[in-house]
């Protein structure tokens, strides 16, 4: 039996060997540069599912963490806005208490009340990344109607209620004849109802009672916004309108005293309400921070587990690269020498 060996068959065999080694070299170089297996599925086999599961869990936690960043910004903005509202309310309250209901200071109080009302509405209508932060889940709608806008329903409702109670407008000279008891009765009944229930949601607010909720950690959700329909904002609005748009300096001393006393009580209650809201927001902020810390630790642990599964010994990978490079160079040399073999040279 005879066997025939040709330079062509040997050369073909060497080429196949070189191609295989080049593939192995590319994989080894990838492992050296990344520190991980070039083909996770091939290298880990049955443990591939564990690696995929760990990475999916890490991705889930990272998504929540990224969302928490936006939540933290929203909560911080709300806290700042609440502080501004509290400062404004306290300034007017201090002014009313200092002047003790004197009509001589009514002009100043009216101006402060008007500016405070405009500031409150602007703050409640503030946005963050295009969303109204005091609208509850109705983030696409401005929550509070501008009282100074043309034909504003809230302004019209106040004017109508005043006219129904006293038979005149707030700017009429006749308001000086309104008694203190009549004004107090109006403030406690018709006027107060304008800032409550369906009157509030019809003429003042388009905010939702339902606040935003976010998952801040696996199996943990929190309310992460504040709605303009909360009592503290209604009380602030009522006090500001009362001081700025019910006759002011034209009222009798007793009627104006009724206005300032009632406004002072509302402002005191509203300030306490704002403090409670701030405390609630602060609790959520603390929960978010704690959740972020816990998830960061979890992601570190998961990352270590993935690394233990997928990491290669870079020293061994580097050695393998060197060996493959040497073998490929040797194969190239042999191939070159084979090409020089020819029977013609021996004839």
C-alpha positions in Angstrom: 0.0 0.0 0.0 1.4 3.4 -1.0 0.6 6.8 0.4 1.2 10.0 -1.5 2.1 13.2 0.3 2.1 16.4 -1.7 3.3 19.8 -0.9 -0.2 21.0 -1.7 -1.9 18.8 1.0 0.7 19.8 3.6 0.2 23.5 2.7 -3.5 23.2 2.9 -3.3 21.6 6.3 -1.0 24.4 7.5 -3.5 27.0 6.3 -6.3 25.4 8.2 -4.2 25.2 11.3 -3.3 28.9 10.9 -6.9 29.9 10.5 -7.8 28.1 13.7 -4.9 29.7 15.6 -5.9 33.1 14.3 -9.4 32.6 15.6 -8.0 31.5 19.0 -5.6 34.5 19.0 -8.4 37.0 18.4 -10.4 35.5 21.3 -7.4 35.5 23.6 -6.5 39.1 22.7 -10.1 40.0 23.5 -9.8 38.3 26.9 -6.6 40.1 27.7 -8.1 43.5 26.8 -11.5 43.0 28.6 -10.5 40.6 31.3 -13.6 38.4 30.5 -14.1 35.3 28.4 -14.5 36.1 24.7 -17.4 33.7 24.4 -19.3 33.6 27.7 -21.7 30.8 26.6 -19.0 28.6 25.4 -16.7 29.1 28.4 -19.4 28.9 31.1 -21.6 26.3 29.7 -24.5 25.5 32.1 -23.5 28.5 34.3 -24.3 30.9 31.5 -27.9 31.2 32.8 -26.7 32.2 36.2 -24.6 35.0 34.7 -27.5 36.3 32.6 -29.7 36.2 35.7 -27.2 38.2 37.7 -26.8 40.8 35.0 -30.6 41.2 34.6 -30.9 41.8 38.3 -28.1 44.4 38.2 -29.8 46.1 35.2 -33.2 46.2 37.1 -31.5 47.8 40.1 -29.7 50.3 38.0 -33.0 51.3 36.3 -34.6 52.0 39.7 -31.5 53.8 40.8 -31.6 56.0 37.7 -35.3 56.7 38.3 -34.6 57.6 41.9 -32.2 60.3 40.7 -35.2 62.0 39.0 -37.4 61.4 42.0 -34.8 63.0 44.3 -34.6 66.1 42.1 -38.4 66.4 42.2 -38.6 66.0 46.0 -35.8 68.5 46.5 -37.5 71.0 44.2 -40.8 70.5 46.1 -39.0 71.1 49.4 -37.5 74.3 48.2 -40.9 75.5 46.9 -42.6 74.6 50.2 -40.0 76.6 52.1 -40.6 79.6 49.9 -44.4 79.3 50.5 -43.8 79.1 54.2 -41.6 82.2 54.2 -44.1 84.2 52.3 -47.0 83.1 54.5 -45.0 83.9 57.7 -44.1 87.4 56.3 -47.8 88.3 55.8 -48.8 86.8 59.1 -46.1 88.8 61.0 -47.3 91.9 59.3 -51.0 91.3 60.2 -50.1 90.5 63.8 -47.8 93.6 64.1 -50.5 96.0 62.8 -53.2 94.4 64.8 -55.9 94.9 62.2 -55.4 98.6 61.8 -57.0 99.9 58.6 -54.1 102.4 58.2 -51.9 99.4 57.2 -54.5 97.9 54.9 -53.0 99.2 51.7 -49.6 97.5 52.5 -51.4 94.3 53.5 -53.4 94.3 50.3 -50.2 94.7 48.2 -48.4 91.9 50.2 -51.4 89.6 49.9 -51.7 90.2 46.2 -48.1 89.5 45.6 -48.2 86.5 47.8 -51.1 85.1 45.9 -49.4 85.6 42.5 -46.2 83.9 43.9 -48.2 81.0 45.4 -50.0 80.3 42.1 -46.8 80.6 40.1 -45.1 78.2 42.5 -47.9 75.7 42.4 -47.8 75.9 38.6 -44.0 75.3 38.5 -42.6 72.6 36.3 -39.6 70.2 36.3 -38.5 68.7 33.0 -41.9 69.8 31.5 -44.0 68.2 34.2 -46.2 70.2 36.7 -44.9 69.0 40.0 -48.0 70.0 42.1 -50.6 68.4 39.7 -50.6 65.0 41.2 -50.8 62.4 38.4 -52.1 65.1 36.0 -48.6 66.3 35.2 -49.5 67.7 31.8 -51.9 70.3 33.3 -51.1 73.5 35.2 -52.8 72.8 38.5 -54.0 76.2 39.6 -56.0 78.9 37.6 -54.4 82.3 37.5 -56.6 84.6 39.6 -55.5 87.7 37.7 -56.2 86.2 34.2 -59.1 87.7 32.2 -62.4 86.1 33.0 -60.7 83.8 35.5 -63.5 81.6 37.1 -62.0 81.8 40.6 -62.0 85.6 40.5 -65.5 85.6 39.1 -66.7 83.2 41.9 -65.3 85.5 44.6 -66.9 88.6 43.0 -70.2 86.8 42.7 -70.2 85.6 46.3 -69.3 89.1 47.6 -72.0 90.7 45.5 -74.6 88.1 46.6 -73.7 88.7 50.3 -73.5 92.5 50.3 -75.2 93.7 47.2 -72.1 95.5 45.9 -68.6 94.9 44.6 -65.4 94.9 46.6 -64.3 98.2 45.1 -67.6 100.0 46.0 -67.4 102.8 48.5 -70.4 101.2 50.3 -68.2 98.4 51.7 -67.4 100.8 54.6 -70.9 100.1 55.9 -70.3 96.3 56.2 -70.3 95.4 59.9 -67.8 93.2 61.5 -70.3 90.5 62.3 -71.6 90.5 58.7 -68.1 90.2 57.3 -67.3 87.4 59.7 -70.4 85.5 58.7 -69.5 85.9 55.1 -65.9 84.7 55.7 -67.0 81.6 57.6 -69.7 80.5 55.1 -70.0 81.7 51.5 -66.3 82.8 51.1 -64.8 79.8 52.9 -66.8 77.4 50.7 -65.1 78.9 47.5 -61.9 77.2 48.5 -63.2 73.7 49.4 -64.7 70.7 47.7 -66.1 71.0 44.2 -65.8 74.8 44.2 -62.0 74.3 44.6 -61.8 71.7 41.9 -64.1 73.6 39.6 -62.8 77.2 39.9 -59.3 76.8 41.2 -57.6 73.5 40.6 -57.2 70.9 37.9 -54.8 68.9 39.9 -55.4 65.3 40.8 -55.9 64.2 44.4 -53.7 61.2 43.6 -50.0 61.9 43.8 -47.3 60.3 41.8 -45.9 57.0 43.0 -42.5 55.4 42.2 -40.8 52.1 42.9 -37.8 53.3 44.8 -36.5 49.8 45.6 -37.6 46.2 44.8 -40.9 45.7 46.5 -41.0 49.3 47.9 -43.1 52.1 46.5 -43.6 55.7 47.8 -45.7 58.7 47.0 -43.2 61.0 45.4 -45.1 64.3 44.7 -47.5 66.7 46.4 -50.8 67.8 45.0 -52.2 71.4 45.0 -55.4 70.1 46.4 -54.0 69.7 49.9 -55.6 71.8 52.7 -52.5 73.9 53.4 -52.6 75.4 49.8 -56.3 76.0 50.0 -55.9 77.9 53.3 -53.0 80.0 51.9 -55.1 80.9 48.8 -58.1 81.8 51.0 -56.0 84.0 53.3 -54.3 85.8 50.4 -57.5 86.5 48.5 -59.2 87.6 51.7 -56.5 90.2 52.5 -56.0 91.4 48.9 -59.5 91.4 47.4 -62.3 92.0 49.9 -62.3 95.7 50.2 -59.2 96.3 52.3 -58.7 99.9 53.3 -62.3 100.8 52.5 -63.8 98.5 55.1 -64.9 99.6 58.5 -62.5 98.9 61.3 -64.6 96.0 62.7 -65.0 94.4 59.2 -61.3 94.7 58.5 -60.5 93.3 61.9 -62.6 90.3 61.0 -60.6 89.9 57.8 -57.2 90.1 59.4 -58.1 87.9 62.4 -59.5 85.2 60.1 -56.6 85.5 57.7 -54.1 85.2 60.6 -55.8 82.0 61.7 -55.7 80.6 58.2 -52.1 81.5 57.7 -51.1 79.9 61.0 -52.9 76.7 60.1 -51.4 76.7 56.6 -47.9 77.2 57.9 -48.4 74.2 60.2 -49.8 72.3 57.3 -46.8 73.1 55.1 -44.5 71.9 57.9 -46.3 68.6 58.0 -46.0 68.3 54.2 -42.3 69.1 54.3 -41.9 66.4 57.0 -43.7 63.9 54.8 -41.5 64.8 51.8 -38.4 64.5 54.0 -39.4 61.0 55.1 -39.6 60.0 51.4 -36.3 61.6 50.6 -34.7 59.6 53.4 -36.3 56.4 52.1 -35.0 57.1 48.6 -31.5 57.8 49.9 -31.5 54.6 52.0 -32.8 52.6 49.0 -30.1 54.0 46.8 -27.4 53.0 49.3 -28.8 49.5 49.7 -29.1 49.0 45.9 -25.6 50.3 45.4 -24.3 47.6 47.8 -26.4 44.9 46.1 -25.1 46.0 42.7 -21.5 45.8 43.9 -22.1 42.2 45.2 -23.8 41.2 41.9 -21.0 42.7 39.9 -18.5 40.7 41.9 -20.4 37.5 41.3 -20.6 38.2 37.6 -16.9 39.0 37.5 -16.1 35.7 39.3 -18.0 33.9 36.7 -16.8 35.7 33.6 -13.3 36.9 34.4 -10.3 35.1 33.0 -6.7 34.8 34.3 -5.2 37.6 32.2 -1.7 36.2 32.9 -2.7 32.9 31.3 -4.5 34.7 28.5 -1.4 36.8 27.8 0.8 33.7 27.8 -1.6 32.0 25.4 -1.4 35.0 23.0 2.3 34.9 22.9 2.3 31.1 22.3 -0.3 31.5 19.5 1.7 34.3 17.9 4.8 32.1 17.9 3.0 29.2 16.4 1.4 31.3 13.7 4.8 32.8 12.8 6.3 29.3 12.6 3.4 28.1 10.4 3.9 31.0 8.1 7.6 30.1 7.9 6.9 26.5 7.1 4.3 27.5 4.4 6.9 29.8 2.8 9.5 27.0 2.7 7.0 24.5 1.2 6.2 26.9 -1.6 9.9 26.7 -2.6 9.8 22.9 -2.9 9.5 21.9 -6.6 10.6 18.9 -8.7 11.8 21.3 -11.3 14.6 22.3 -9.0 15.9 18.7 -9.0 15.6 17.9 -12.8 
